Amino acid sequence: MEAPLQKISDPVLQQHGVELWLKREDLLHPTISGNKWRKLKYNLQQARQLAKDTLLTFGGAYSNHIAATAAAGAEFGFKTIGIIRGEEHLPLNPTLSFATFCGMQLQYVSREDYRKKQEPEFLAELSAKYNQPYLIPEGGTNALAVKGCTEIISDIAIDYDYICCASGTGGTIAGIIAGLQGQKQVLGFPALKGGEFLQQEIEQLILAYNGKQYSNWQLITDYHFGGYAKVKPELLAFIKQFQEQHHIPLEPVYTGKMLFGIYDLIRQGYFPEGSRVIAIHTGGLQGNAGFKERLGLEV
Ligand SMILES: Cc1ncc(COP(=O)(O)O)c(C=O)c1O
């Protein structure tokens, strides 16, 4: 499995003297794509070592992580349980129908209960109910996920100045920062509001992984477009144009927002002339079917 580097040729880049390369983590695996594969890899190994036969995890109804965990369970022989935020809506949306097709058993919990997803009592209740499964947190982010995400940078064979990724729970960028050990500049583009909170989460994730703190990274909080899975016409227009121009599929929740942000920063002269920027395509394309269904949006 490979995640090749693809150079983006674009007059805007040339004008500003910036090179942009996309690391196609979305091509790592057909259904466990992007950062999901990186995050699950060591968790699956650990589950196997602990002789667990079931994975239990959490997510919203359109979660890339739910879809990827269901696919991983089917491929590697684990039963999977998805604890889904909110009520059941039938027919199932494309994400959840894919998850059940892979064999995932879904349990819907109220938004109030879902907030308890890290509380030991709630987790103990779920563990007892489902025969002591291997627990994976929302978004797949834990120390083993951070370890897996350090490998995102390991096969980048060219030199570069900046590396950018979209951020949700912060696990992916934590892995990239830890893997780089203080080298290069790392930029995270939060897909949600509340960047200050995320900053601390990322610091904690890195500390828990290797006990270190780094200063070569920063969150660029101007490109969440109103919050998680919120979109604006200019974002959709950018994605459409980028896809037509470069024949690379994007999605509007994570990678679309990150690339919009990178292009905007390039236009503002944020990157000095001669900079080489690597952007991580973290996948998430399964979510596009849900976007189309929900909002009639063709992404
Ligand atoms: C496609 C995609 N990109 C980026 C992210 C952000 O990753 P993280 O939650 O590790 O910050 C996610 C969510 O986990 C995602 O699904």
The ligand as an SDF file (V2000), in Angstrom:
LIG
                    3D

 16 16  0  0  0  0  0  0  0  0999 V2000
  -10.6540   12.6730    6.4150 C   0  0  0  0  0  0  0  0  0  0  0  0
  -10.1720   13.1460    7.7300 C   0  0  0  0  0  0  0  0  0  0  0  0
   -9.1540   14.0120    7.7530 N   0  0  0  0  0  0  0  0  0  0  0  0
   -8.6890   14.5060    8.9080 C   0  0  0  0  0  0  0  0  0  0  0  0
   -9.2410   14.1350   10.1190 C   0  0  0  0  0  0  0  0  0  0  0  0
   -8.6890   14.7230   11.3630 C   0  0  0  0  0  0  0  0  0  0  0  0
   -7.9570   13.8050   12.0700 O   0  0  0  0  0  0  0  0  0  0  0  0
   -7.7620   13.9490   13.6280 P   0  0  0  0  0  0  0  0  0  0  0  0
   -9.1060   13.6260   14.2460 O   0  0  0  0  0  0  0  0  0  0  0  0
   -6.7460   12.9410   13.9540 O   0  0  0  0  0  0  0  0  0  0  0  0
   -7.3630   15.3400   13.9160 O   0  0  0  0  0  0  0  0  0  0  0  0
  -10.3060   13.2280   10.1480 C   0  0  0  0  0  0  0  0  0  0  0  0
  -10.9530   12.8100   11.3950 C   0  0  0  0  0  0  0  0  0  0  0  0
  -10.5350   12.0700   12.1570 O   0  0  0  0  0  0  0  0  0  0  0  0
  -10.7770   12.7130    8.9180 C   0  0  0  0  0  0  0  0  0  0  0  0
  -11.7830   11.8400    8.8700 O   0  0  0  0  0  0  0  0  0  0  0  0
  1  2  1  0
  2  3  1  0
  2 15  2  0
  3  4  2  0
  4  5  1  0
  5  6  1  0
  5 12  2  0
  6  7  1  0
  7  8  1  0
  8  9  2  0
  8 10  1  0
  8 11  1  0
 12 13  1  0
 12 15  1  0
 13 14  2  0
 15 16  1  0
M  END
$$$$
